Amino acid sequence: MGEQETNRRDFLKTLGVTVGAATAAAGSVLEPRAARAQQAPAKGNIPDKPFKVGHMTFHTGPAAVLGEPMYKGHILAADEINAQGGLLGKRKIETLKADENAGTDANVKELRRMKLSESIDFFTGITSSGNTPALGPVAEELKVLTIFVDGCTDFLFDKAVPNPHYIFRITNIQSADGVTCALAMAQTWPKVRKIAHIHPDYSYGRNAFDHLRIVSEKLLPGSQVVSEGWPKLGTTDFTSHITKAISAKPDILVSSVWGGDYVAFYKQALRYDLFKKMKFASTIAFGVAPHAIGKDHPEGVIAGVHSNYYFNFPPNGRWPQNDTFVKKYYERWKEYPNFQAEGAYVAMYMLKTAIERANKLGGGWPDDDAIISQLENLGMAGPAGYVYFRPDNHQA
């Protein structure tokens, strides 16, 4: 657009909105103290017993480098809310953590235990898309108000819980990963035709392969899959998959390997000069905690992050909400956040906002149905931009 390009400040002026007012409104998620000062006191009698939250993500195993930042984002939000007196100024958040690495069956049992024995008021977390379809129906059965931070498979709301009441999810659906990766691949390298794949052998990887293949066939006519590699989740040795891909002589390798598995993969691939022999695209390579990616990582690749968040985007102070969040997160944890840290943080503030709106309408501590009525169609600004929950399928 050249000189006619309209920057954000000019755009807001055309809407009759001052930049200061827009920033203040958008910053409510990340400036809870300021927002609190402008907020009327809670209506009615508010109990002061702790608000119990069950939080489950990966604390051990290769997936922890992606999952544990989720817990850190949650704790950062919970501590900020507690510093204001708690939810509605009275109920302090108490978090019970669980390790998702225990496996799907154990995770289902732990959710039941948290609700039936610990009487949690709210459940959140979950990294793996292999777990949300199992936990979603159980949360509905137990009537546990839930916001899944990740576990992004489309299958959750398409099949497992097609009419959700108690469960919501804040991350994007997984098909967006494969579609946007394939689109970026086609736009960046429109001449690639021979495509190799390496994906984890479970729902996320299998779905990513399908989404990538379908879009590639449309955008790269005549393209073909020349190699497939299916490492188990948690694999530490990718040698056979790397050598198989190299021997197929593809134009590009596409992968959805994630977490510590991806770190192991790319470091092993460097030893075989894989990135010099083909182009590379990923749906979620940079989804890990940023410090897990070393300076040896190859340049010139499409390194997806999943969801819509990377800690240094957009740059140069263009989104103050993210600048503030990154600063607070780094001061607390001495590392930079990933998309799961951001998602967990915003999830708690969306819950807080829904509770406050329900209290304003009905007074006292709102029941779950009142909170749900406010979560449905709730929108707000967070570090990654604007987010809202669809009222029909509870997908953000």
Protein Blocks (a to p, Z undefined) as FASTA:
>chain_A
ZZmlccfklmmmmnopafklmmmmmmmmmmmmlmmmmpccdehjddfbdcdddddddfed
jklmmmmmmmmmmmmmmmmmmmnopahhlaccddddddfknojklmmmmmmmmmmmnopa
bdcejjblklmmmmmmmmmmnopacddfblpbfklmmmmmmccfkbccfbdcfklmmmmm
mmmmmmmmmmbfbdcdddddbfklmmmmmmmmmmmmmmmghiacfbdcdddehiablklm
mmmmmmnopabdcdfbehjllmmmmmmmmmnommmmpccddfklmmpcfklpcfkbcghi
acdeehjbdfkbceehlammlmmmmmmmmmmnopacdfklmmmmmmmmmmmmmmmmmmmm
ngpjddfklmmmmmnopacddfkbccdddfklopZZ
